[in-house]
């Protein structure tokens, strides 16, 4: 879904489906285009479902979609969205990498939906670009590709690349494209058909606010947890968190006990171990690297804390 388009109508968009792709994100991207065609009474958009060999592709929810074409039968597209989900890089074959480079050289605007940017980054096609991914995948992407700029936006539309966080963020990106091409009125009408209460801009947050997630109105607690979430690789000392949250250490401990039923130390450790568990299951990063990325100073301390929390070692999970 390119930023600008001046070609023939209907505008053709390719969707490359990788095994275990997110069905939710894919349908969220396509359905607004279909509804725009219906409301306008003419074909504004067209799309092609593509797989590497033309075979059906099974999504992460177990449902299978038929592909329209294989990659070797396509030599030009205005834009191509890579739709992936869990463990995306394992599906980047040499043939697929060569095909993506040929499309890019021919002027195709490439984009990633959900975790699709992992493949584009691994293929060396995100140099100088800024991308976004699902909030859960952003930390591992930043660890794997530290030289690529990232954001927490719902979606990014650029001259050469685009990306979105997956889920319903793909719907907001499609609505933005419809508004750019064919006017705000049509985009609003499509949004209402989707029972999408508000067309979110790319700057809207991916996640609900911390206050809502924690079910609290205590600003001190929200500030403390926010500091913890932003400092997982190099953990802050609890007295420092208390000071920066505007309370004493004793007050911080009481707030956590009253609001969350846990100590601040235990909550902080849980956040770091939760991140480690995700990196172990969804990336191929070395176990020691993951431990260091989650604030553990040695493999022994990481393994000990992980086993106490999950009942098994990090290597057993890997």
C-alpha positions in Angstrom: 0.0 0.0 0.0 2.1 2.8 -1.3 2.0 6.4 -0.1 1.0 7.7 -3.6 -0.3 6.1 -6.7 -0.8 7.5 -10.2 -1.3 4.3 -12.2 -4.4 2.7 -13.8 -7.5 1.8 -11.9 -8.1 -0.6 -10.2 -4.9 -0.2 -8.2 -3.3 -3.6 -7.9 -1.9 -4.7 -4.5 -0.1 -8.0 -4.0 -0.3 -9.9 -0.7 2.5 -12.4 -0.2 1.2 -15.0 2.3 3.9 -16.8 4.4 3.1 -19.9 6.5 1.6 -19.1 9.8 0.6 -15.5 8.7 -1.9 -13.5 10.7 -5.3 -14.0 9.2 -6.7 -11.1 11.3 -4.2 -8.7 9.9 -4.6 -9.9 6.3 -8.4 -9.6 6.4 -8.2 -6.2 8.1 -6.1 -5.0 5.2 -8.3 -6.5 2.4 -11.8 -5.9 3.6 -11.7 -2.1 3.5 -10.5 -2.3 -0.1 -13.4 -4.6 -1.0 -16.0 -2.4 0.7 -14.5 0.7 -1.0 -15.1 -1.0 -4.4 -18.7 -1.8 -3.4 -19.6 1.6 -2.0 -18.1 3.5 -4.9 -19.7 1.2 -7.5 -16.5 0.7 -9.4 -13.3 -1.3 -9.0 -10.9 1.1 -7.2 -8.6 -1.7 -5.9 -7.7 -5.2 -6.9 -5.5 -7.7 -5.1 -3.6 -10.9 -5.7 -2.8 -13.6 -3.2 0.7 -14.9 -3.7 2.7 -17.8 -2.2 6.2 -18.8 -3.0 5.2 -21.8 -5.1 1.6 -21.0 -5.8 0.3 -23.6 -3.2 -2.3 -22.8 -0.5 -1.0 -21.2 2.6 -2.1 -22.0 6.2 -2.4 -19.2 8.7 -1.5 -19.2 12.3 -5.2 -20.0 13.2 -5.1 -23.2 11.1 -7.2 -21.8 8.2 -5.9 -22.2 4.7 -6.2 -19.8 1.8 -5.7 -20.5 -1.9 -3.0 -18.5 -3.7 -3.7 -16.8 -7.0 -0.1 -17.0 -8.2 3.4 -18.2 -7.5 6.3 -15.6 -7.2 8.0 -16.8 -10.4 4.9 -15.7 -12.5 4.9 -12.1 -11.2 7.5 -9.6 -12.5 5.9 -6.3 -11.6 3.6 -5.0 -8.9 2.8 -1.4 -7.8 3.0 -2.6 -4.2 3.4 -5.8 -2.2 2.6 -6.5 1.4 4.4 -9.4 3.1 2.0 -11.1 5.5 3.6 -13.2 8.2 3.3 -14.2 11.8 5.4 -16.4 14.0 9.0 -17.0 13.2 9.0 -15.2 9.9 12.6 -15.3 8.9 12.6 -19.1 8.5 10.5 -18.7 5.3 12.9 -16.3 3.5 14.4 -18.6 0.9 17.0 -17.6 -1.6 14.4 -17.6 -4.4 12.1 -15.4 -2.4 14.9 -13.0 -1.5 15.9 -12.7 -5.2 12.3 -12.0 -6.2 11.9 -9.3 -3.6 15.0 -7.6 -4.8 13.8 -7.7 -8.5 10.5 -6.2 -7.5 12.2 -3.4 -5.5 14.5 -2.7 -8.5 11.5 -2.4 -10.7 9.8 0.2 -8.5 7.5 -1.9 -6.4 6.8 -0.5 -3.0 7.4 -3.2 -0.4 5.8 -3.4 3.0 5.4 -5.6 6.0 2.2 -6.5 7.9 2.6 -7.7 11.4 6.1 -9.3 11.4 6.6 -8.9 7.6 9.4 -6.4 8.2 11.6 -9.2 9.6 11.9 -10.7 6.1 12.5 -7.3 4.4 15.2 -6.5 6.9 16.8 -9.9 6.6 16.7 -9.4 2.8 18.6 -6.1 3.2 15.6 -4.0 1.9 15.0 -1.6 4.8 18.2 0.5 4.6 17.3 4.1 5.5 13.7 3.3 6.2 11.6 3.6 9.4 9.2 0.8 10.1 6.7 -0.4 12.7 5.7 -3.8 13.9 3.4 -5.4 16.4 4.3 -4.1 19.9 5.3 -7.6 21.0 7.7 -8.1 18.1 9.4 -4.7 18.3 11.9 -5.5 21.0 13.2 -8.6 19.2 13.3 -6.7 15.9 15.4 -4.0 17.5 17.7 -6.6 19.0 18.1 -8.4 15.6 18.4 -5.2 13.4 19.7 -2.3 15.6 20.6 -0.2 12.5 17.0 0.0 11.3 14.8 2.9 12.7 11.6 1.7 14.3 8.5 3.4 15.7 5.6 2.5 17.9 3.1 3.9 15.4 0.1 1.9 14.1 1.4 2.1 10.6 4.1 3.8 8.5 3.6 4.9 4.8 6.7 5.9 3.0 7.7 6.5 -0.6 9.5 3.1 -0.9 8.3 1.1 2.1 5.2 0.7 4.3 4.5 -1.3 7.4 1.8 -1.8 10.0 1.5 -3.3 13.5 -0.9 -6.0 12.3 -4.3 -6.8 13.8 -6.8 -4.0 13.2 -3.9 -1.6 12.6 -4.0 -3.0 9.0 -7.6 -1.7 8.8 -6.5 1.8 9.8 -3.7 1.7 7.2 -6.1 0.7 4.5 -8.6 3.4 5.5 -5.8 6.0 5.3 -4.9 4.8 1.8 -8.5 5.0 0.7 -8.8 8.5 2.1 -5.6 9.6 0.3 -6.7 8.1 -3.0 -10.5 8.7 -3.1 -11.4 11.1 -0.4 -12.2 11.2 3.3 -15.9 10.7 2.7 -15.4 7.3 1.2 -13.0 6.3 3.9 -15.6 7.3 6.6 -18.3 5.3 4.8 -16.1 2.2 4.7 -15.2 2.6 8.3 -18.9 2.8 9.3 -19.6 -0.4 7.3 -16.8 -2.1 9.3 -18.4 -0.8 12.5 -15.1 0.8 13.1 -16.0 3.6 15.5 -13.1 5.9 14.8 -10.5 6.0 12.0 -7.3 6.0 13.9 -4.3 7.9 12.7 -0.9 6.3 12.5 0.0 8.1 15.7 -2.6 6.3 17.9 -1.2 4.0 20.4 -0.9 0.3 19.7 -1.7 -0.7 23.2 -4.3 0.5 25.7 -2.8 2.9 28.2 -0.9 1.5 31.2 -3.6 2.9 33.5 -6.3 0.8 31.7 -4.0 -2.3 31.5 -3.2 -2.1 35.2 -6.8 -1.1 36.1 -5.6 1.7 38.3 -5.8 5.5 38.6 -2.6 5.7 40.7 -0.3 7.9 38.7 2.7 6.9 40.8 2.2 3.2 40.0 1.7 3.9 36.3 4.9 5.9 36.2 6.9 3.2 38.0 5.7 0.4 35.7 6.3 2.6 32.7 9.9 3.0 33.9 10.3 -0.7 34.3 8.9 -1.5 30.8 11.3 1.0 29.3 14.4 -0.3 31.1 14.4 -4.1 30.7 17.8 -4.5 29.2 19.5 -2.3 31.8 17.2 -2.5 34.9 16.9 0.5 37.2 17.5 0.1 40.9 14.2 0.2 42.8 15.3 3.3 44.9 15.8 5.1 41.6 12.4 4.0 40.3 10.8 5.3 43.5 12.6 8.6 43.3 11.7 9.1 39.6 8.1 8.2 40.4 7.9 10.8 43.2 7.6 8.4 46.2 9.9 6.8 48.8 10.9 3.2 48.4 8.6 2.2 51.2 5.7 4.0 49.6 6.5 2.3 46.3 6.4 -1.2 47.9 3.1 -0.4 49.6 1.5 0.9 46.3 2.5 -2.3 44.5 1.2 -4.5 47.3 -2.1 -2.6 47.5 -2.7 -2.2 43.7 -1.1 -5.3 42.2 -0.6 -7.8 45.1 3.1 -8.1 44.3 6.3 -6.5 45.3 7.9 -4.1 42.8 11.0 -6.4 42.6 8.8 -9.4 41.7 6.8 -7.4 39.1 10.0 -6.1 37.5 11.5 -9.5 37.3 8.3 -10.9 35.8 8.4 -8.3 33.0 12.0 -9.2 32.2 11.3 -12.9 32.2 8.1 -12.5 30.1 10.3 -10.7 27.5 12.9 -13.4 27.6 10.2 -16.1 27.1 8.9 -14.3 24.0 12.5 -13.9 22.6 13.2 -17.6 23.2 10.1 -18.8 21.4 9.8 -16.3 18.6 13.5 -15.6 17.6 16.7 -17.5 17.0 18.8 -15.2 19.2 21.4 -17.0 21.3 20.1 -17.8 24.8 22.9 -15.8 26.5 22.2 -12.8 24.2 18.5 -13.0 25.3 19.5 -13.1 29.0 21.7 -10.1 28.6 18.9 -8.3 26.6 16.6 -8.9 29.5 18.9 -7.5 32.2 20.6 -10.6 33.5 24.4 -10.4 34.0 25.1 -14.1 33.5 23.7 -17.2 32.0 23.5 -18.8 35.4 21.4 -16.0 37.0 19.1 -16.0 33.9 18.6 -19.8 34.0 18.0 -19.8 37.7 15.3 -17.0 37.6 13.7 -18.5 34.5 13.4 -22.0 36.0 11.9 -20.6 39.2 9.3 -18.7 37.1 8.5 -21.3 34.4 9.6 -24.6 35.8 12.1 -25.3 33.0 15.3 -23.9 31.7 15.6 -21.4 28.8 17.2 -24.0 26.6 14.3 -26.4 27.2 11.9 -23.7 26.0 14.2 -23.0 23.0 
